[in-house]
Amino acid sequence: MAGITDGEYCKKFTRGNVDAVTIGGYNIDDRSISAARQIVSTSDRLEFIHEISCISDEITRQVEIIRDYNRSWTGRVFVNVRLSSEKSIKNIYDNHDIDVIEVNCHCRQIPMLNAGCGERLLHDTDKLSRIIEAITKHMDCEISVKIRSNVQGTNTIDLIKKLENHDITYIHVDATKPRVAQADYEMIKKIRQHTTHHIIGNNNIKTRKDYEKMIKYGANSVSIARETLNGNVDKIFI
Ligand SMILES: Cc1cc2nc3c(=O)[nH]c(=O)nc-3n(C[C@H](O)[C@H](O)[C@H](O)COP(=O)(O)O)c2cc1C
């Protein structure tokens, strides 16, 4: 993700040798929507703001844009969601077009944190567990958990161990390290030692060499966000 990553933004990458694209992050409950409203009113950030009753249909519409653009693409569409409670999952229960729900434990804008969303879930791992359980019970898609590493007051490895108890498929790691302009590859290596889940390594991947390094340190696959703004990802996903 890098801003408004909707179907229109993502569809072109299906011709660029990628196995998955991520749309969102969708704000899927009152609290995250209200936080998103605050963010757009006080910054130049763009946010997905929809009536709750329309969110599921809107997600389907965006997935269809991607599928219609490239019918021969067999990759997965991840849908990154921001939510404050396991109860909020009911707003998208009926959606069967999502390949992978990605629980956003990553966003750190103050209104999102105050709403109990995004990175706040790294501090409330019991709530994160309840959210994962609700998705597992009520939906038929795969689950990804998007985290940020090295967040003050959290222990990434303890979280990874806890996620081993859940029926998720992917751990998507923004392997950021404060004040360092490259991914924390050592963190990916440590996570590898504590998980059987598929690791998607992320952060500052700009070249094929960065991609290969991420794989060497234990990621199963690699994602890019800001580099997609250049429009061409073929130099990375050869
Ligand atoms: C403008 C912008 C918006 C983002 N929005 C989200 C989001 O909604 N959900 C999320 O999980 N990550 C979000 N991210 C984080 C990216 O997905 C990614 O983890 C981060 O930018 C590091 O990867 P990169 O170095 O390839 O950009 C956003 C990043 C940017 C720059």
The ligand as a Gaussian input file, in Angstrom:
#p B3LYP/6-31G(d) Opt

LIG

0 1
 C        0.841000       6.687000       2.041000
 C        0.948000       5.313000       2.663000
 C       -0.210000       4.684000       3.120000
 C       -0.121000       3.414000       3.721000
 N       -1.272000       2.804000       4.165000
 C       -1.194000       1.584000       4.726000
 C       -2.361000       0.916000       5.175000
 O       -3.487000       1.422000       5.059000
 N       -2.239000      -0.316000       5.733000
 C       -1.004000      -0.921000       5.886000
 O       -0.941000      -2.054000       6.393000
 N        0.118000      -0.309000       5.472000
 C        0.056000       0.914000       4.912000
 N        1.196000       1.538000       4.480000
 C        2.502000       0.900000       4.738000
 C        3.043000       0.185000       3.518000
 O        2.169000      -0.853000       3.120000
 C        4.443000      -0.415000       3.814000
 O        4.354000      -1.343000       4.873000
 C        5.484000       0.642000       4.170000
 O        5.357000       1.790000       3.341000
 C        6.911000       0.087000       4.025000
 O        7.080000      -0.495000       2.746000
 P        7.818000       0.290000       1.524000
 O        9.175000       0.657000       2.041000
 O        7.851000      -0.692000       0.392000
 O        7.019000       1.515000       1.211000
 C        1.131000       2.791000       3.870000
 C        2.289000       3.422000       3.372000
 C        2.199000       4.666000       2.771000
 C        3.472000       5.317000       2.259000

